[in-house]
């Protein structure tokens, strides 16, 4: 199972390179179910893995002028505040057993994985529809909505350890008027700074297995380098739909496994 986990770690970066998001959709199940990592620690590891991988992936996008730094910083600042606060204070404050009703107990594990699975299912719908590039007629930069969206995504990212690429990309297109390819590159930049700064809050709270974390991250980085190259040569339409169905099934499976 661990060998399969290391192989799957490459796919985390590959998906990020090809689609601009979705790395955490793979990384958290890999850590929890293949490597048997505690769910809270897995969400912390996921932030570092996806953050470092996204940073490497954003560099060639920046060289191709597909990263809008102004938008990324404006979106990223409220996200950073929300994610750091969530990881540093909110997640550690959640009790192991949140609610007990007869034989059913709502635990911290069920809450985090349940919310993560719901996000997976919601993200899968946009991929299954099969539209390769989203666009908006609106060219206005809606600053207030960008800040609100940044805070919301930062909170969700901090709570479940997901990078939020499939939430960030549509937000950038519809709220800032960015073209789809620029939104993908800017999303990688935002995911990188959000996730890595969010991880700083975890360093203060948990004991980190750095050797394990670096090995998984290096494999994911190899994947995103390959994904960036492949993204120039192949159509992502079929991949998006296939990964969408995989994400939907995985989200439903996690919900059933944790709740039933």
Secondary structure, DSSP 8 states (H G I E B T S, - for coil): -HHHHHHHHHHHHHHHHHHS--HHHHHHHIIIIIS---HHHHHHHHHHHHHHHHHHHHHHHHHTT---HHHHHHHHHHHHHHHHHIIIIIHHHS-SEEEEETTEEEEHHHHHHHHHHHHHHHHHHHHHT--S----S-----HHHHHHHHHHHHHHHHHH----HHHHHHHHHHHH---HHHHHHHHHHHHHHHHHHHHHHHHTTS---HHHHHHHHHHHHHHHHHHHHHHTTS-SHHHHHHHHHHHHHHHHHHHHHHH-
